[in-house]
């Protein structure tokens, strides 16, 4: 059964004239008649009453007419939705990244890219580091923005994917500052320092754990909180609950305003890069423009 047979049948039922229906369907009268007979053959029962009077539908024809109209309305609706989705995709760029980067670097992007994006949309999807890489490999997103460090294994085939290093950042041990600007919690005292730890599922957590494992003078820490959100850890530090290693890009303003204080020696900081990854195959026009904008930095 072909969709055009249903469209023919609806046109015939509406006009009650083979001639007029054939004109509406832009086919010859004989060809239109053959298509109606093919539909009846598929149905296995007459759809039209024989006779020389006005064209009339059989009970089976009336039943099929209702079903055909519903089917065509549904298919036309689906087509409109698909065209709408295609239109949105042409005006959008998709990015998979972590929650912390979405809050910091991507927030800066959204301001800087406004002249380029105009009325387009940047779709930001937050996932774990492994998930963002998988989404890129499966072509579910245009770009992946991720941390890069030897302790983080982001396995993307260099033959299929390219990257740009967009920024450098570092994790700094920070504490709440008191009214005089002094850190509420220090490192290196006689007692262990209350420590706010990342969950091991977070890339930042793996960076800190690797750093402690290889640092010859790792501080004495007493774990007080474990959390899988850098944003939450930021708030815990402000509440004076302990020391956390937070991205400098996240705490810079707090340190300038005297709300937080960096503690410990500079060697306790953890340096890392932030990289933007993409497939080597050509992306959409808008995504390519975004890539070129960052390549020209």
Steps between C-alpha positions, in 0.01 A plus 500: 500500500634842407439825684389671181211253471362627831542860383318410178218335691451800731492734199239278332286486813512876535420584134276197420639528148773298331567783257530772761702280738743408220549872428569573866751215513666609172460163327302388198150360545601144395805500730290625790246224444773235499632629835154485660456144374844409636391633842183288486709199407723563801195541727350178369148649484316764293538852631252662257145401406454392140232688312425799283376723780708737710826353620458342841729317740429154631508445878857375456576814301357723775714320757811531288431868436505580870820301552664653192423855614642434846809335354568784258453764768742313725761460227474863397546599863808278528644653183453850637669399827793345312541811288489711815767280662716520188466876502599523866798270442621725219486792745660323796836376624525220757765468769557230762697601807517470878287699742787713627619599153141573401485750785840663441651488152179437308334792679778724366452351154133582492584866537785500249316293236185712492602690183567168325203301630247785464161326496657152508516271802788347691382170653705418808479142633675422830634150553798320650835515319457149357145572388597821320765310304251227412245754380760651269604158368137415425446836327233603749666841547717733291758566772627373832663737748709315756788518743836369381762361736719187495289359784185522287465246222284653227542241227408667171663369182728773364429376148134587540496794741675835533536727800586855602643600837276788601623578850715399791366482852607358833345358811586709805458401866270766641339574834245748621661829605416675824429872543874578499556304179671207670420141402270325746673168426867458422723219379802361679385543860527244774141382446363367172316759291125451442486389138215531251560225244367444151333172423729268306254506209594863428795585278604767752500236770737281301731798445525573872545133592780460244667816627497380861633161396808656336559800726793445741352732762128435471318672788328314782129508425193377683213430259184673619288511184499318167296651218464460123434871435767769487226763537392342828862479618536870428206570730637270770828692502310829536318348798834427667470123491857435390754521217423397143699502177290719271569634147668839508250621240222426750653659811694794353234757586446354847871534573510855371197591710656348811240226541755222440871459548744269321686284751817293486796532267474554126615144437166380635318645200400259221551635147290375210381601154153543355463361149229519237462181293320446168475237226735555205210453260326823401233630734206724427565853379430660837713249693788554257472875559522446876809281455663761276428771757692307765775394260568867423553591866 
